[in-house]
Amino acid sequence: MNKQDRLGAAVRWSEMQPMTICMHGCGLEDMKASGRFYTWSNKQEGVNRVFSKIDRAMCNGEWCLQFPTTEAMFLPENTFDHTPIVIKVFPSPKGKKPFRFYNYWTQHHDFMDTVQQVWATEIRGCHMFQIMQKLKLLKGKLRHLCQNEVQDPHNKNLIDQECQASRQFREANAQYQSWLHQKAKLHWLQMGDSNSKIDRPTVP
């Protein structure tokens, strides 16, 4: 509970005080967390966009002693205003994650320039050694390139893409739900009055 929990609008102490007093009185603290830091967005565009850490996963000292490996994962909010939270009481052991190339990286406006810059780097050695070293350099550059853009909450390009993708998802989902609804009606007309197993659960 601090002023860094909101981006895009000021935080007043009067807003935080009741929750802070409650947390201290109950001996609660935030769980170890990963994923999204800001858990809510007003979905506005440009300078009107506000991010805030509203949703929390908290525990007391006894819980920490009983389940020391508990971790809260804040997932992407998708089309919702708030981010879903998944709590892992016994998370899997963490190891070094292998590098994975994502196709959407190629749509980044600096992707080709980054690849060309790394590939133009002079490395001494046999051809196979040069390729391996350049690939290692490129992995780090690509991670850094995409992390910087994803972590910028006021990136206009990403906000526009999010709004467009959200509209397309809602339209496609509405069409899909309409198709399911129509299919269910048709199935009921064909099978619902034949004294079969499809209509028995509906009989009181």
Residue pairs with C-beta under 8 A, 6 or more apart in sequence:
1 16
1 19
1 20
1 23
2 11
2 16
3 10
3 11
5 11
5 52
5 53
6 50
6 51
6 52
6 53
7 38
7 50
7 51
7 52
7 153
8 47
8 48
8 49
8 50
8 51
8 153
8 154
9 50
9 52
22 28
23 29
23 58
26 60
27 60
27 61
28 58
28 59
28 60
29 58
29 59
29 60
30 56
30 57
30 58
31 57
31 58
31 59
31 70
31 71
31 72
31 87
32 70
32 71
32 72
33 57
33 71
33 72
33 73
33 74
34 71
34 72
34 73
34 74
35 73
35 74
35 75
35 83
36 74
36 75
36 76
36 77
36 83
37 53
37 74
38 51
38 52
38 53
38 153
39 52
39 53
39 54
39 55
39 56
39 74
39 77
39 82
39 83
39 85
40 51
40 52
40 53
40 54
40 55
40 77
40 81
40 82
40 83
41 49
41 50
41 51
41 52
41 77
41 81
42 48
42 49
42 50
42 81
43 49
43 81
43 163
43 166
44 50
45 159
45 160
45 163
46 156
46 159
47 154
49 153
49 154
49 159
51 153
54 82
55 74
55 82
55 83
55 85
57 72
57 85
57 87
59 67
59 70
63 70
64 70
67 89
67 90
69 88
69 89
69 90
69 91
70 87
70 88
70 89
71 87
71 88
71 91
72 85
72 86
72 87
72 88
73 85
73 86
73 87
73 88
74 83
74 84
74 85
75 83
75 84
75 85
75 86
76 83
77 83
77 84
79 166
79 169
79 170
99 139
101 142
102 146
105 111
105 142
105 145
105 146
108 145
108 146
108 149
109 157
110 145
111 142
111 145
114 138
114 141
114 142
114 145
115 138
117 141
118 134
118 137
118 138
118 141
119 134
119 138
121 134
121 137
123 129
123 130
123 133
123 134
124 130
125 133
149 155
149 157
149 158
150 158
152 158
187 198
188 198
188 199
191 198
191 199
192 198
192 199
192 202
193 199
